[in-house]
Amino acid sequence: MDISNIIKNLHPLEVKVLLKYSDKDLLTSEKLIKELDYKEGHANQAFSWLNGKGLLKEVSRTPHTYFEFTDMGRALAESGTVEERIINLLKDGTARALPEIAAALKIDNSAVGSAYGPLVKEGVLKMNEEKKVSYTGAEIPARISVTVQLLKKAASAENGLLDNASLSKEEQDVIATLSKKRGATDSPFKMIERETVTNQLTADCAAVKEALQKAGVTGNEIGEITSKMLASGEWKKGTFRGYNISLQPARIIPGRTNPYVQFLESVKDKLCSLGFQEFDGPLVETEFWNGDALFMPQFHAARDIHDVYRIKNPTHAKSIEEPYLSNIARVHENGGDSGSRGWNYSFDREFTRRLILRSQGTVLSAHQLHKAEVPGKYFGIARCFRYDKVDATHLSDFYQTEGIVIGEEANLRTLLGFLKMFATEIAGATEVKYVPGYFPFTEPSVEVHIKHPVLGWFELGGSGIFRPEVTKAMGIDAPVLAWGIGIDRMALMALGLNDLRELFCEDIERVRLRTAKF
């Protein structure tokens, strides 16, 4: 054993243990806390380090169970248990219904009901034909008096802790019914299980101790100079710990915003600076707002279970707002006041209430139309869910940036200008093209495509001018430009990535590296 090398690498916490004790002493963290004024963490660190150097060995582990007083327990100790209070209330001979008892004692009906059941089984209470409860005069069960006794003990105990070993068998049986290991806010006691680990220094510690004494090492050496030491001159009187310049410094990792979150915030900032107002909505939507309000027929393929995620419970919303439900129903059936012939089918008012996960960001625009100002510009960043095969450019859980521009002068040229701005200024694309598209709710419809250096050309999103069937049913009689852009795909270009799945990477080191680049 290289004693000189061991001494160089000893921490003051270890040094004090080696100088204080011998291989005959049994050591626990409680002993070090009491005799060396260590904190529990310091004691455990000293044991761990000494064990790693072969200077300490574990002798035994003794399990202990403690019961910690909760806020509920303290409240019961002050006011009395529910059982006690019910019995004392009914001792006057007056029969009362359970709600009357709860009101008189100012406690919840559920608490009274929970206490009533066991007391009836034990013959302490009974209920008459009028559903009123009375005291039978029977002897109060021992468990109640033991509970009161335990509450008093805990109230006077140091730190509100009761050691299971110090309790009688009867008390142990009762406290087991009054405690929980986790989520103990609704019980008088929280059960805590701990182990007392007993350690012992090895025979080699004697030689190390002797070497420490010869070297004059005490464990009180200065390891760090503070401003207080410099001001008082105290550092001049002390001795210093050795410093190992070959050790690697501790890694400092500053907190950073996730790069994708940072990108989303930058998109919001740019749109707000252009005068857009942000809108938002719930993740769970009805078929009405997700499709019907957008003139998507109820028999459309995108309504199939293989394209949207349905909610299992509850399956349907209670109602849809009027007059929008009736307006949209007429538009689907015969065109309503839109000048269209509609889809010519019988609108299903039961189907329209069905709950699903939002499958497209355009649902936010549908919600906004009836309360929008004319002229007006609005946008939202919506998390959407759609059944899809996951690959480099497709996710089943994705984000869209959705927006509308309302104005008498708004036209297709205005829309193309917005699309180019998204592609070049936000996504950072250098090659952009427009492709004709089809959506049930816009006419004309345009898709914008960008070229990725690795993935090649792919669709960034769809857009168009809302059809009258969408706008007039919501009280809008001006052109409405609308777009739904895959903001995840814009992030691929902006962050220099090649796969959408990298946006949600679980490898924290890769995320840190990407953050540094961004």
Helices and strands as residue ranges (DSSP letters): H 3-8, H 12-20, H 29-35, H 40-52, E 56-69, H 71-79, H 82-90, H 98-105, H 109-121, E 125-127, E 133-135, H 142-156, G 158-160, E 161-163, G 164-166, H 169-177, E 179-180, G 184-186, E 189-201, H 205-215, H 227-232, G 234-236, H 259-273, E 277-278, E 284-286, H 287-290, G 292-294, G 301-303, H 324-334, G 351-353, E 355-357, H 362-369, E 376-385, E 397-406, H 412-421, I 422-426, E 432-436, E 442-452, E 456-466, H 468-471, G 472-474, E 480-486, H 487-495, G 500-504, H 508-517
